[in-house]
Amino acid sequence: MKDEFLTSDGTEIEYEYLNNCDVRDKTTSVVFLNGIFMHYESWKVFSKNLSQYIPMLFHDFRCQWGSGCAVDKECSFERHVEDLKELLDYLGIKKAKFIGTSYGGEVGMLFGATYPEYIDSMMIITSTARTDKVMESKALRWKDGAKSRSPEIFVNSWLSDVYSEGYINSINNLSQIIASRLTGFNYEGAERLLEASLRLNDLNLLERIKKFEFPVLIISAEEDNIKPKRFSEEIYKQLKSALHLTIPNSGHAVVVEKPKEIGYLIKSFASGTI
């Protein structure tokens, strides 16, 4: 059931905390971190068989979907980190396994660099620690799509960047299907999130993650057209304790294209078997 948390700067964050298991000590939970246009409900396909074993936290970042996005309030990676810390403290979660995809993985890495004491382990999926000119040009195109306020124009501004050719060709009218699911989407918020993503290089993440002492599972997609595999390899090379796996025949949205494979990896990660 959806709840709302009010951050220290007065922003409402929508979240859901599932604790269906008999766990008295809430020191270990699983925290899911969304991709830039995701709603936290998208993670639920992977969590159905896990919440009875380990508590699970979902939330939408500020400026995502129903979370607050006041124009006079900051929207940045740093602010996402503070929002999440405040939410964890509110719920009494002292340590967690973090799972993030794309933008969420990048928030996760910054959280780990800022508050490592909260991290048990981390799984990052098709994320990057830096942007290049190609990524930035695509993000600007996506921003123009969001400015249109048209679901169809918006989806078509990023569809071929996010999904593989095989996936797009396998589903009739994919762009229309996705567009039909955008009721309630925050287009202005998407613009602000994209602006935040364009400042990723200011965080110096590649250098900061060298200090990670916790284990990290890195997942890349072979046909990722927005954050290619080589950016996951860069992250892997900086870490003391890491495993890098690549999913074949998938684009950036591997959590959508390959749910069985990602579901298996999430279950294995959450249970500590990988």
C-alpha positions, 0 to 999 in steps of 0.5 A: 500500500502506497505511503508518503514521507515528508523530507526535511525540505518539505517534499513528499516522497511516495514509497511502499515498504513491504515487510511480510516476513517475521523479521524483528531486526530490520537491519537488513532490507532490499532497497530498489532504485528506479530508472529515470522514467520508471515507477516503483511498481515496475519492480514488483514483478521481481519481488513477489517471491522475496518479500516473505523472506526479506523486507523490501523498500520501493520509492519514487525519487522526487520529480518521479510520478507522484512524488513532489517536484516543487520548482523551488526545491532542489532536484539532484543526485545529492538530494536523492541521496539525502531523501533516501537516507531520511526515509531509511532512518524514518523506517528504522532501516540500518543496513540494506541491499541496494538494487538500482537500474540506470539512474537508480544505480547512479544514485545508489553509487553516490549513496554508497560513497556518501553513507557506506555504513548503510550498505550491505551490498549493491547491485547496479544494472545498466548504469554508468559512473560518467556521461559522454557527449553521446549520452548527453545528446540523447538526454537532451533529445529526451528532454525535448520529448518531455517538453512536448507533453505528448506521450507519443512524441516523448516515447519515440524520443527515446524508444530506440535508445532504450530497447534493442532492435530485436525487442522493438521488432518483436512487439507490434505497436510498442511505442503506443503501448508504452504511451498508453501507460503514461497516465499520471506521468510527470513530464516536468519532473522528467525534464528536471531528472534529465537535467540532473543526469547531465550533471553526473560528471560533477560527482566524480563517481569513478574516483569515489567508488574506489573506496567501496568495501562492500561487494557489488554486482554489476549487470550490463546489457550487450546491446545497450545503446545509451549506457554501453557495456564499456561503462559498466566495465569502467565501474568494475575496474575501480572496485575491490570486490565486484562481479560483472555479468552481461546479459546478451540480446538485450538493450538498456531496459534489460529489466523489461526485456529479460525479466526471467534473467534479471529476476533470477539475479535479483533473487540470488543477490537478495538471498546472498547466493551470488 
